[in-house]
């Protein structure tokens, strides 16, 4: 991690640590060479995590929040704190934990849907509730971290952004524990494509998304499903005759973004049992044949 920190020019380099002094100190050592370093510390806050994973009560949990964030803040000015399993934490207690983290010096507060449990309306409401109820909430950045166990990671992340979160923790190709995390490319293109709804922007060069996806897939040996949104092999492929006919007349009939916008050269018309005459004629033209 120190080597990454040395080489990074613009990105903030963040180390993740449990709410334990040793972990936090090691993170500080790892990010020390970075031009912009951050320590991200976390603790489970839900009843299940407090009882079964750590065997602590609310008072001890709050004390650990304060102690861990304070220690991290003593080592760097940029500190993120997460309430693991936030979406299954009692609302009142979650507010107290977030307030404690802010008072201890957290500059970013992350609200994870650790087990992908929340519905998108619930998640947006949770972000709004924290902003309205927690003292000092207007002075920090709220972050989302959504898992995909119910297939709602991207929807929940976008709901959080709509509610006021200004950081999204996500992963290229949706990689992550169990069913994965929110897919970076889907969040970026949802915001980019629906600028009429989302009053935010990402600054991401969208033309590099497909390239990034292929690189991550190759390095991790984790294949991308063919029908994956944005970067899947079939994302800009059309086999249905009705769709092919529409795309040949005007791409906007069945494409809400251009393939070039995500780094794909062009759309493809796939010849199959659902294909129609229009696409068949065009394919023959490509091969140098003209139907009489």
C-alpha positions in Angstrom: 0.0 0.0 0.0 2.9 2.4 0.7 4.1 1.9 -2.9 0.6 2.8 -4.2 0.6 5.8 -1.9 4.0 6.9 -3.4 2.9 6.6 -7.0 -0.6 8.1 -6.7 -0.7 11.7 -8.0 -4.3 12.9 -7.7 -6.3 10.2 -5.8 -6.7 10.0 -2.1 -5.3 6.8 -0.8 -7.3 5.3 2.0 -6.5 2.5 4.4 -9.3 0.5 6.1 -9.0 -0.4 9.8 -11.0 -2.1 12.4 -11.7 0.0 15.5 -8.5 -1.2 17.1 -5.4 1.0 17.9 -3.0 -1.4 16.2 -5.0 -1.5 12.9 -5.3 2.3 12.9 -1.6 2.8 13.5 -0.7 0.4 10.6 -3.0 2.3 8.3 -1.3 5.6 9.2 2.1 4.0 8.3 0.7 2.7 5.0 -0.7 6.0 3.8 2.1 8.2 5.0 3.8 8.6 1.6 0.5 9.7 0.0 0.0 13.3 -1.1 -3.6 12.8 0.2 -4.1 10.1 2.8 -7.2 8.9 4.6 -7.9 6.4 7.4 -11.2 4.7 7.3 -12.2 2.9 10.5 -15.4 1.0 11.2 -17.4 -0.9 13.8 -20.6 -3.0 13.7 -23.5 -1.1 15.2 -26.5 -3.4 14.7 -27.9 -5.5 17.5 -26.7 -8.6 15.8 -23.2 -7.4 15.5 -23.0 -5.9 18.9 -24.3 -9.1 20.5 -22.9 -11.9 18.5 -19.8 -10.6 16.8 -18.4 -8.3 19.5 -20.4 -9.1 22.7 -20.6 -5.4 23.7 -23.4 -3.1 24.7 -24.4 0.2 23.3 -22.2 2.2 25.7 -19.1 0.2 24.8 -19.9 0.5 21.1 -20.2 4.3 21.4 -16.9 4.4 23.4 -15.1 2.5 20.6 -16.5 4.8 18.0 -15.1 7.8 19.8 -11.8 6.2 20.6 -11.1 4.9 17.1 -12.1 8.1 15.3 -10.1 10.2 17.7 -7.0 8.0 17.3 -7.3 8.2 13.5 -7.8 11.9 13.5 -4.6 12.3 15.6 -2.8 10.7 12.7 -4.4 12.3 9.6 -6.9 15.1 8.9 -9.0 13.0 6.6 -10.9 10.3 8.5 -13.9 8.3 7.4 -16.0 6.3 9.8 -18.5 3.5 9.0 -21.4 2.0 10.9 -21.2 -1.6 9.7 -24.7 -3.1 9.2 -26.1 0.4 9.5 -29.4 -0.5 7.7 -30.2 -3.0 10.5 -29.2 -0.6 13.3 -31.8 1.1 15.5 -32.4 4.6 14.1 -31.9 6.3 17.5 -28.7 4.4 18.2 -27.3 5.0 14.7 -27.9 8.7 15.2 -25.9 8.6 18.4 -23.1 6.7 16.8 -22.9 9.1 13.8 -22.9 12.1 16.2 -20.1 10.6 18.2 -18.0 10.0 15.1 -18.5 13.6 14.0 -17.6 15.0 17.4 -14.5 12.8 17.4 -13.4 14.3 14.1 -14.7 12.2 11.2 -14.9 14.1 8.0 -16.8 11.5 6.1 -19.5 9.2 7.5 -20.2 6.0 5.6 -23.6 4.3 5.8 -23.2 0.7 4.7 -26.0 -1.6 3.7 -23.6 -4.4 4.6 -25.9 -7.3 3.8 -27.9 -5.8 1.0 -31.0 -5.6 3.1 -32.5 -2.2 2.4 -35.0 -1.2 -0.2 -34.0 2.0 -2.2 -36.7 4.2 -0.6 -35.6 3.0 2.9 -32.0 3.8 2.2 -32.7 7.3 0.9 -34.9 8.0 3.9 -32.1 6.8 6.2 -29.6 9.3 4.7 -32.2 12.1 5.0 -33.0 11.1 8.6 -29.3 11.3 9.6 -28.9 14.7 8.0 -31.9 16.1 9.7 -31.4 14.6 13.2 -27.6 14.5 13.8 -25.9 17.7 15.0 -23.0 18.6 12.7 -24.3 16.5 9.8 -24.1 19.5 7.5 -20.4 19.8 8.1 -19.4 16.3 6.8 -19.8 14.2 3.7 -22.2 11.2 3.8 -21.2 8.1 1.9 -23.0 5.0 0.7 -21.7 1.5 0.6 -24.3 -0.9 -0.7 -24.1 -4.6 -1.3 -26.1 -6.5 -3.9 -27.7 -9.4 -2.1 -31.2 -8.4 -3.3 -29.9 -6.9 -6.5 -30.5 -3.4 -5.2 -27.0 -2.1 -4.6 -27.0 0.4 -7.5 -30.6 1.6 -6.9 -29.8 2.1 -3.2 -26.6 4.0 -3.9 -28.5 6.3 -6.3 -31.2 6.8 -3.7 -28.6 7.8 -1.2 -27.1 10.3 -3.6 -30.6 11.8 -4.3 -31.0 12.1 -0.6 -27.7 14.0 -0.2 -24.8 11.5 0.0 -21.8 12.8 -1.9 -19.6 9.8 -1.9 -20.4 6.4 -3.3 -18.3 3.3 -2.5 -18.6 1.0 -5.4 -16.5 -1.4 -7.5 -15.7 -1.9 -11.1 -17.8 -4.8 -12.5 -19.7 -4.9 -9.1 -17.0 -7.0 -7.5 -17.4 -7.6 -3.8 -18.3 -9.9 -1.0 -21.1 -12.5 -1.7 -23.3 -11.0 -4.5 -21.0 -8.1 -4.9 -21.1 -4.3 -4.3 -22.6 -1.5 -6.3 -21.1 -1.5 -9.9 -19.1 1.7 -10.6 -19.9 1.7 -14.3 -23.7 1.5 -13.6 -23.7 4.3 -11.1 -21.6 6.5 -13.3 -23.7 6.0 -16.4 -27.0 6.3 -14.5 -25.9 9.7 -13.3 -24.6 10.6 -16.7 -27.6 9.4 -18.7 -30.2 10.7 -16.4 -28.8 14.2 -15.7 -32.4 15.4 -15.9 -33.1 13.6 -12.7 -29.7 13.5 -10.9 -28.4 17.0 -10.2 -24.8 15.8 -9.6 -21.9 14.7 -11.7 -18.9 12.3 -11.2 -16.0 13.7 -13.2 -15.4 10.2 -14.5 -14.2 9.8 -18.1 -16.9 7.4 -19.2 -15.1 6.4 -22.4 -12.6 4.4 -20.2 -15.3 2.3 -18.5 -15.1 -0.7 -20.8 -11.3 -0.6 -20.8 -11.3 -0.6 -17.0 -13.9 -3.4 -16.9 -11.8 -5.6 -19.1 -8.6 -4.9 -17.1 -10.2 -5.7 -13.8 -11.8 -8.9 -15.2 -8.4 -10.0 -16.6 -6.5 -9.2 -13.4 -9.0 -10.8 -11.1 -9.8 -13.8 -13.4 -13.5 -12.9 -12.7 -15.5 -12.9 -16.0 -18.1 -10.3 -16.8 -21.6 -11.8 -17.5 -22.6 -11.2 -21.1 -25.8 -9.3 -20.2 -24.1 -7.1 -17.6 -25.3 -3.5 -17.9 -22.9 -1.0 -19.6 -19.9 -3.2 -20.0 -21.3 -6.7 -20.8 -20.7 -8.2 -24.2 -24.4 -7.9 -25.1 -24.9 -4.4 -23.7 -24.9 -2.9 -27.3 -25.9 -6.1 -29.2 -29.3 -6.5 -30.9 -30.8 -9.7 -32.2 -34.5 -9.0 -32.2 -35.8 -8.0 -35.6 -37.9 -5.2 -34.3 -34.9 -3.8 -32.3 -32.5 -4.2 -35.2 -34.9 -2.4 -37.6 -35.3 0.5 -35.1 -31.5 0.8 -34.5 -30.8 0.8 -38.2 -33.2 3.7 -38.6 -32.2 5.6 -35.5 -30.0 4.2 -32.7 -32.0 6.1 -30.1 -35.0 3.9 -30.6 -33.4 1.1 -28.6 -30.2 2.6 -27.1 -30.2 5.2 -24.3 -26.5 5.9 -24.5 -24.0 5.5 -27.4 -21.5 2.7 -27.3 -18.8 5.2 -27.9 -19.7 7.0 -24.6 -18.5 4.0 -22.6 -15.5 3.1 -24.9 -17.2 0.6 -27.2 -16.5 1.1 -30.9 -20.0 0.5 -32.2 -23.2 -1.5 -31.7 -23.6 -4.9 -33.2 -26.4 -6.6 -35.0 -26.4 -10.3 -34.1 -27.9 -12.7 -36.7 -30.1 -15.2 -35.0 -33.6 -16.8 -35.0 -35.2 -13.5 -33.9 -33.5 -11.4 -36.6 -35.5 -9.6 -39.3 -35.1 -8.8 -43.0 -33.7 -5.3 -42.5 -30.7 -6.5 -40.5 -30.2 -9.5 -42.8 -30.0 -7.2 -45.8 -27.5 -4.9 -44.0 -25.4 -7.9 -43.0 -25.3 -9.1 -46.6 -24.2 -5.7 -47.7 -21.3 -5.8 -45.2 -20.3 -9.1 -46.8 -20.5 -7.6 -50.3 -23.8 -9.0 -51.5 -26.9 -7.2 -52.7 -30.3 -8.8 -52.8 -32.2 -8.5 -56.0 
